[in-house]
Amino acid sequence: MPQEPNYDILPMGWIGDWAGRRAALTPHRPAVYEVDADQRLTFAELDRRARRVGAWLEDEAGLDKGDPICVISRNRLEALDLYLACGKLGTILAPLSYRLRPRELNELLERIQPRAFVHEDVFDDLVAELTLPASVARQVRISDGGDSGFAALLDHPDREVNRPLAQADTFLYIHTGGTTGTPKVCTVPHRQMLWNALDMIVTSGNLMDQRQLITFPMFHIGGWNSLTPVFHAGGYSVLTRQFDPGQVLDVIERERIRTFGGVEAMLRFIAEHPRFAEADLSSVEGITSAGAPCSAEVMEPFYRRGIPVAQAYGLTEAGPSNFMYNGIDQDLETIRANNRSIGTSMIHCDFLIVDQDSREPVPRGQVGVLYMRSLHNFGGYLGQPERTRRVLLDDGWVDSGDLAVEDEQGNVRIVGRADNMFISGGENVSPEEIENVLMDSGRVSQVCVVGVADPRWGQVPVAAVVPVAGAESGLADDLRRHCKDQLASFKVPVRFEIVETIPVTGAGKLDRNALRNRIEEQT
């Protein structure tokens, strides 16, 4: 008998050519609208742009399959052009967060070793502080004016550049927070994005008729995870360059948006906007909250307007989407009653909840660590095999690090982190990273950072510091300035507690729970 081919490593022409295949099927359907540029494109027009950009990357930049391209940009068409062109060429798109500081970005650049570097002009000052590695052969600057270097890519002669790729080939490098200061770069294969798109399509229903607003930034997997399933199905997506609650309300009315997603803080800002009460939201069929648990208080203004809000859950390492409380066939009151739940796993995703110590499955109703397994697991952490082995377990399970509980109806709820990391406004925050920066100030002898509850951001960092002798005067202000220079704004502690000692456990480790309880009691 002939040997059955391994379809994970078998190159096929359609794997990365989403733009080409969608254009062949539905060339004239509206695909995307970028609000700030007031530019609307069909699938055929997007494919032509992707071919031109891909040809330039190959002809002028000399990029080949597997070469990384780093980009610092807001959500705009040029970022989408690069995404679709990388799919055709087999090059790897590595978006970087403009919210990070130069120290953090330089560490990521050193790890990724990009062959090309693209940035938007509004980040000129940030980029000027970076140290680009010697691997960078070409730089491109995006702007809205006549000096945009990206214009050369779009003006390049149009030719077909698609090449056969395998599902196992890497598509994206996505950086994500962790429990130490060392950046994690997730390798995202084409298999992951393809199967996640399929899972989203069958879980969410008919996405060809979808009209969605993308609010998640495209330096996170959430942005691409919003775009890709709808694009794959032939639906319509609207981009705004950055989140603005007033603009969101305007776009919903004008474009008759049916769905959008957001972290808790975004939904809060929308509901608190002066125009929220009068805005025409009649087109909105549902909102998905993701990134961190969302409170019932934040969901309630939307419920009162008859709009279902449901929670979704996933990890860059395991999804990007794995769970969704899917209310397609449920009434608003049922969805509201289950608003703390992330529902159950998507059709093509297994999950287990295991004991934190024994790693054996726990019965329903008992808290444990959430494991997930699917064809849309990630490919590991770039250059960190030991770290990969701690997360990507035997038999394909991904250890989420999140504590969860399943109720008798099979709905799952996230109850906390198994490690120390916490989430602020949808962003992962590592206490250890902040602690390392504070220790580098030379003014503290001991420090402990914890996440404490905050009504707007979910959790925010607070630092307890033991000063070195003679460093007490003006310490909090100095440490805040030091952190602002070294860390993204969401990582800067909102408060510095000057203390004589920091509680420790019986094993001599920092007792974060005791410190958090003490701080919250004083609030």
Helices and strands as residue ranges (DSSP letters): H 18-25, E 30-34, E 39-42, H 43-59, E 68-72, H 77-89, E 92-95, H 102-112, E 116-120, G 121-123, H 124-128, E 138-142, H 151-154, E 170-176, E 184-189, H 190-204, E 211-214, H 221-233, E 236-239, H 245-255, E 259-262, H 264-272, E 286-289, H 296-304, E 309-313, E 323-324, H 332-337, E 344-345, E 349-354, E 368-374, H 385-391, G 394-396, E 398-406, E 412-417, E 422-424, E 427-429, H 431-439, E 444-454, E 458-467, H 475-486, G 489-491, E 495-498, H 512-522
